[in-house]
Amino acid sequence: MWKPENNWWKPLDPIEKRWVTIAFIWCLFLTAMMPIWLVMGKQNVPAKTYKILPADYMKVVDKFVEQYTVGTDETTGIPIVEPPPGGNAFILARQFRWYPILKLKEGETYKIHISSIDVQHGFSLQPTNLNLQVLPGYGYVAEIVPTQKGDFTIVCNEFCGLAHHLMVGKIIVE
Amino acid sequence: MNEKNAAVTWEGIEAKEFDYRVCPATGLLVDTKAEKLVIANAVAAVICLTLGGIFALLISLTRWQTIHLLDATWYYRLTTAHGVDMLVAWIVFFEIAALYFGSTALLNARMVSPKTAWLAFVLMVIGGGLANFAILTGKADVMFTAYVPLKASPIFYVGVILFAVGALIGVGLFFVNVFVAKAEGRYTGSLPLVVYGLVAAAIIAVYTLLSGALAFVPALFWSLGLLKQYDPAFYRNLFWSFGHPAQQINLCAMVVVWYMLSHITTGGKTPNEKLSRFAFILYVLFINLGSAHHLLVDPGPSFPWKVFNTSYAMYLAVLASMIHAYSIPAGVEIAQRKKGFTKGLFGWLKNAPWKEPGFASLAVSIVIFGWIGGVTGVTIGTEQINMLAHNTLRVPGHFHATVVGGTTLAFMGLTYYLIPLVFRKELRMKKLATLQVYSFGAGMTLVSIGMIIAGLQGVSRRHFDITFANAAIQGGIPQGVHIGLALLGIGAIIAILAGTLFVTIVLVSILNPKKVSPTSVTLVIPQESVNVPETKKEPSAKGTFVLVLIFLMFFATYYLSNWWLLGRTWFIR
């Protein structure tokens, strides 16, 4: 019932050969798409990352907030910070909030640093739908150009504790 | 049928060193000690499936925003338990049962060390029990992934480690059984394809379970306070070398089950053993690279590292799946054509045994696994596209199609044939069994598609409330999200009902006191015969070729439209 034929080492028939060839070419195309998009595409996973201790990251963020604060969010008391176009901006993740609120200009480039000071979080910009993993001890430098105006929320999409679903941040684009 | 130490020969092989019976349906020798172990592991598997299924219903009715059943704490807690019981316990118990079955009955061989196998079983039961205890008592609200530095009680890590060690022992025994069977000359020539595939699954299992131990042992020490720091990036890499390939053991085992079911229900055989075996080798060599799918938007790894790994070198594991996706239906087509179903391109398919639960589960499992699971998996596992999908509901949408609609459904289908083969009981309510397969498939299709629809609109996975009702900062969500989540909830209800039906049919069949007699076992209802045309030419699988080409076009459309979607979002690099 289950035994193979005695001599099963035989060549592929024409249909098999055709299918394996087509499938392999498709696989090569799938592989090629990623380097092609790296060169031609405008959306690539940020390659610049660095290691940083949570305490150090906190200091940098505090300095950044002090320098560029333009207001305070009424309901949460979280500062609204407007970094200079082309410059560095910082987002800090902690249980259970994103800090601070960024105010950006449409069409300008910003180097947005993202890191966590406690557990892992997920940076999920909505409704644009851009998602990055955030780890404590590691910083991301994402060069971002907002292409739409409006209020955008940062949802935490990596489970970070029992109040995970309350962790929502904001980016304002004018 | 027990005969102790009787010197009976079977195809020239002497079988006197172990207690055995002769299987009435297949004529295979069955080691009664191995049989008990197969039964124990299969029963444990179904118990885990039942538990995980109850949790599944509760958490999906919570995600269905209109019902929103549980509170946040229990939602997270049961999501953790659901992951552990389904992705690890149910699947691995069933695989161990399959490995023992494959390395003894299918080779006319014996279980070399039943005592060790029982030790493995006990370790797995204790491990699974401890992990569940820790989770359900609130000592491990960390999700199935338990990402460091989110800390669980040491009991949780001990449970997972014990389970992995037990499973590793079981896998080791599988290899020992196969080697001893060969040394004792219990089978001649090459391994049957089915066992060959199981060997591939077992090799993958070894490096998977070792990675699991490597990830969890330091986590245990860290949880005990003996280790101060545990790098989260390092843990993620190790964890996914366990978490992702663990599902590739399933994949491999599922493909094996597909070959079995196609053979049992239609007499189909792979048209080319060499090609099918080559595809299994591709799995062994490349599929574990897929662990990188989870690290595509992590800080740390470089672009070349991500691309090489996420593409399984050059999508060579995908190539393997595409080979099986052709070989299995082609085997069915050729067998059907030989029976006289030669009309047109698809006459063989139209006249396939659709009312046979085994064939139904084969067909539905292949479609859900390939068309939904495979296509979405390759797409969201593309480095840049992953930015649209990472940690959204598209991810569970993908793996519920592969692991549940694919693997679980195939395992359910096989179980219906293991009842007469292993339990020696008649399968009761066979018509309901067929209905069970179709309704489970329909339910899981809705679950997966519902999740994908919501995920495409950015809805996060593992999230209690995506309307952010109690959050300090409010964000609107697209209305279409609710349609996706409702589909998920409705699909889950259908799938759970079908799952309940599965457990019921199995219980009613095996609790029936009457054992089947050696002559009365009919595994498959015979098909109506047709006039077989007299031809010496081997029929070719042209219908299957057309089917796989249509599949490829669908694949390409979905894949390319995701690049288009990515091109519309903010610029980032």
Interface residues (C-beta under 8 A of the other chain):
Chain A: M1 W2 K3 P4 E5 N6 W8 W9 K10 L12 D13 P14 I15 E16 R18 W19 V20 I22 A23 F24 W26 C27 L28 L30 T31 M33 M34 P35 W37 L38 G41 K42 Q43 N44 V45 P46 A47 T49 D73 T75 T76 R97 D118 V119 Q120 G122 S124 L125 Q126 P127 T128 N129 L130 N131 L132 Q133 V134 L135 P136 G137 Y138 G139 Y140 A142 E143 I144 V145 P146 T147 Q148 D151 T153 V155 C156 N157 E158 F159 C160 G161 L162 A163 H164 H165 L166 M167 V168 G169 K170
Chain B: T26 G27 L28 A72 T73 Y76 L106 D141 V142 M143 Y147 V148 P149 L150 Y187 G189 S190 P192 L193 V194 V195 D231 P232 A233 R236 H263 P271 N272 E273 K274 L275 L295 L296 V297 D298 P299 G300 S302 F303 K306 V307 S311 M314 Y315 L316 V318 L319 M322 I323 Y326 A330 V378 T382 E383 Q384 N386 M387 L388 A389 H390 N391 T392 Q457 G458 S460 R461 R462 H463 F464 D465 I466 F468 N470 A471 A472 I473 Q474 G475 G476 I477 P478 S540 A541 K542 F545 V548 L549 L552 F555 A556 Y559 W563 L566 G567 T569 W570 F571 I572 R573
